[in-house]
Each structure stands twice: as C-alpha cells, then as structure tokens.
Amino acid sequence: MTSQLPTADQEDPSDEQKIRTLLDAWGEASEAGDLTAQMQLMTDDVIFLTTGSAPMRRKQFAEAFSAMIAMVHLTCRSNVQEITISGDLALCWNLLEVSFTPVEGGQTRKHAGNVLTALRRGSDGQWRIWRDANLLTLV
C-alpha cells in the first residue's frame, strides 16, 4: 500500500486565509441580514468601536444590527490591506465600503473608510472578531 503526500490544495488553510474567509463570511452575513451567522464569528466579549457612538458589546451590536437591517439592505466590499498574526491574536487592517439602501426605496448612502479588527483564536482553533474599530464615513 502506498501513501500519498498531501498536495498544496489539500493542506489546512493558513491562519491568514482563515481570517480572510472569516471576513468574507462576515460581509456575506451582513448583506444577508444573518445575525446568527455574525454572532458565530465574534467572541463572547467582543467590542465594536464606531465614530460618534459608545462602544458596543455583543448584545448592543445584535440590537443595533437587527434594527438597522429592518430598515436597509447592505452591500459590503472589503479590501484587506494587512494581516499580522502573533500566536492566538491577529490584527487586520481593512478598507471597507458599505452601501445602505432603504428597504422601502430611496437613495442609497455609501460609507467607506478604514477598519482595524483584532481577532482571537479560540480553544476550538477558530478565529473570531474580538475588537473592531470601524472608521467609516459618508462618501
């Protein structure tokens, strides 16, 4: 019996690729209004920092997202600039564009800017959003 060595496409994805996949999944969940999927992508002690608002913890994020998604449809586009990983912590700098289109019709508003996300690898080996500083402004 012969054994085969794994090919590059059979190897486990790198931590950087896992983080990129998480960010893509976050964008897809945001566009779909899928709060359940988003909650699985963040730690229990997550904190979101946004311009002009108090820091939001997990519960406040869920409430704000639920209220927002009832009023608008989101379109997200991200462009990862840098990912740095050290042990079970990672930092990601991302340029993000989010368009908000009212569900009942009306003009789309586009916001864009820098996002700095700290991620933490859990005991299950999965990366999750731990801290997120979102500096989007209306463009």
C-alpha positions in Angstrom: 0.0 0.0 0.0 1.4 3.4 -0.9 0.6 6.6 0.8 0.3 10.0 -0.9 1.7 13.2 0.3 -0.9 16.0 0.6 -0.9 18.5 -2.3 -1.0 22.2 -1.6 -4.8 22.3 -2.1 -5.3 19.5 0.5 -3.4 21.2 3.3 -5.1 23.1 6.0 -5.6 26.7 5.1 -3.2 29.1 6.7 -4.3 31.3 9.5 -4.2 34.3 7.2 -6.5 32.5 4.8 -8.8 31.5 7.7 -9.1 35.2 8.7 -9.8 36.3 5.1 -12.5 33.6 4.9 -14.0 34.9 8.2 -14.1 38.5 6.8 -15.8 37.3 3.6 -18.3 35.3 5.7 -18.9 38.5 7.8 -19.7 40.5 4.7 -22.0 37.8 3.3 -23.8 37.5 6.7 -24.1 41.3 6.8 -25.6 41.5 3.3 -28.0 38.6 4.1 -29.1 40.2 7.4 -28.0 36.9 9.1 -27.3 37.9 12.7 -27.0 34.3 13.8 -24.1 33.8 11.4 -22.5 37.0 12.6 -22.7 36.0 16.2 -20.8 32.8 15.5 -18.0 35.0 14.0 -17.4 37.1 17.2 -16.1 36.3 20.7 -18.5 36.5 23.6 -16.6 39.6 24.9 -16.4 41.4 21.5 -16.4 45.2 21.5 -17.2 47.4 18.4 -15.9 50.9 18.3 -17.6 53.3 15.8 -17.4 57.0 15.2 -19.7 59.1 17.3 -21.2 56.1 19.3 -20.5 54.4 22.6 -18.6 51.1 22.4 -21.0 48.3 21.6 -20.7 44.9 23.2 -22.3 41.7 21.7 -25.8 42.4 22.9 -25.8 46.0 21.8 -24.4 45.0 18.4 -27.2 42.5 18.0 -29.9 45.0 18.9 -28.4 47.7 16.6 -27.9 45.3 13.6 -31.5 43.9 14.0 -32.9 47.4 14.0 -30.8 48.6 11.1 -31.4 45.5 8.8 -35.2 46.0 9.2 -34.7 49.4 7.5 -31.9 48.9 5.0 -30.3 46.4 2.7 -26.5 46.3 2.9 -23.9 45.8 0.2 -20.3 45.3 1.5 -17.0 45.4 -0.2 -13.7 45.0 1.7 -10.1 45.2 0.6 -7.7 43.7 3.2 -4.6 45.7 3.4 -2.6 43.8 6.1 -3.0 40.9 8.4 -0.5 40.4 11.2 -0.7 37.2 13.4 1.1 36.6 16.7 0.1 33.4 18.5 -3.7 33.4 19.1 -4.1 37.1 18.3 -4.3 38.8 14.9 -4.7 42.3 13.6 -6.3 43.1 10.3 -6.4 46.5 8.6 -9.2 46.6 6.0 -10.6 49.3 3.7 -14.3 48.8 3.8 -17.2 50.2 1.7 -20.8 49.7 2.8 -23.8 50.8 0.9 -27.1 51.3 2.7 -30.3 51.1 0.5 -33.6 51.7 2.3 -35.9 48.7 2.2 -38.9 50.9 1.3 -37.0 52.6 -1.5 -35.0 55.7 -1.7 -31.4 56.9 -2.2 -28.5 54.6 -1.4 -25.9 56.0 1.1 -22.4 54.8 0.7 -19.9 54.8 3.7 -16.2 54.0 3.4 -13.1 54.0 5.4 -10.6 52.1 7.4 -11.3 49.3 9.8 -8.9 47.8 12.3 -10.0 44.4 13.6 -8.4 42.4 16.4 -9.1 38.7 16.2 -8.6 35.9 18.7 -8.2 32.2 18.1 -10.5 30.2 20.4 -9.7 26.9 22.0 -11.6 25.3 19.1 -8.9 26.7 16.7 -11.4 29.1 15.1 -10.6 32.8 14.6 -13.3 35.2 15.8 -13.7 39.0 15.9 -12.6 40.3 19.3 -12.3 44.0 18.9 -13.3 46.1 15.9 -12.7 49.8 15.3 -14.8 51.0 12.3 -14.0 54.4 11.0 -16.4 54.6 8.1 -17.7 58.0 7.0 -20.3 59.0 4.4 -18.8 59.4 0.9 
